[in-house]
Amino acid sequence: MQRLAYWNGRWVAESSLSLAVEDRGFLMGATVTERLRTFGSQLFRLEDHWTRLRHSLELVGGTDWGDLEELAVTAQRLVDHNARGLDADDDQGLVVFLTPGPSGGDPTVCLYSRPLPFAQWANLYRTGQRLVVSSHRQVPSDCWPPALKCRSRMHYYLADQEASRREPGSRALVLDQRGHVAEATTANVICYFETEGLVTPRAEFVLPGVSLAVVRELADDLGLPWCERDMTPKECATADEMFLCSTSPCLLPVTALDGQPIGEGRPGPVFETLIAAWSRLVGRDIVGQARQYAERTF
């Protein structure tokens, strides 16, 4: 089966996708994006992702981006088509990106989907993710607002490169300009303290994660306390548990920070409770699915 993509109003073969070097998404990194995943071939929290996409485009401004409601319908049609080549229990990731296009030209609008690369995180549900505090800071809010989800992520790349040099297999924890915990590269951060509950950085300093909102809903249902406040890396190191949440893996345990164990140095009971609740929410064994399809290739 030929996998399709959506490119500027047309259905095209995924293999034919290319971006002109004159496109300002390439020249300037001026790209607004969203990443979604499916559960049972249905895009998860599509409305929430589209609300964030719409807000990002409003922050960028100055361009007619077309009918976003119709684009949402197109997104589900695309994953429906590309699901025909997958097992019924498998799932996909969908990438949406929009750029202003070349100077004086029309904007670029693209959607494409791929089978989720479960091999990248399947083992982390068991072993946990190790983090290293990076010397590269989050982009200041006077450069662009934290609520703008964009592809200008050189700081993330540099931070992860630094983390990998210092501890192979680790990922970067990025601080804001004040020295407080902001995000991991492409993931929101949550700490759990037995005396306080679940704690996240203040919303005005981080990307409003759709997955983060899901965790908060699950926490409310489970009766787990939740608060937002500034946190230092030293405070995070004393957490009983720590997690990363993002679209594709949903929720991952963090088991070490700068080489020191978080809690007992293994996924804890709060993580197990939350990932089980998420699995019930979507009708899918999230951990089991990742392990089942970690070895498949396309």
Buried (B, 14 or more C-beta within 10 A) or exposed (E): EEBBBBBEEEEBEBEEEEBBEEBBBBBEEBBBBBBBBBBEBBBBBBEBBBBBBBBBBEBBEEBEBBEBEEBBEBBBBBBBBBBEEBEEEBBBBBBBBBBBBBEEEEBBBBBBBBBBBBBEBBEBBEEBBBBBBBEBBBBEBEEBBBBBBBBBBEBBEBBBEBBBEBBEEBBBBBBBEEEBBBBBBBBBBBBBBEEBBBBBBBEEBBBBBBBBBBBBEBBEEEEBEBEBEBBBBEBBBEBBBBBBBBBBBBBBBBBBBBEEEBBEEBBBEBBBBBBBBBBEBBEBBBBEBBBBBBEBEE
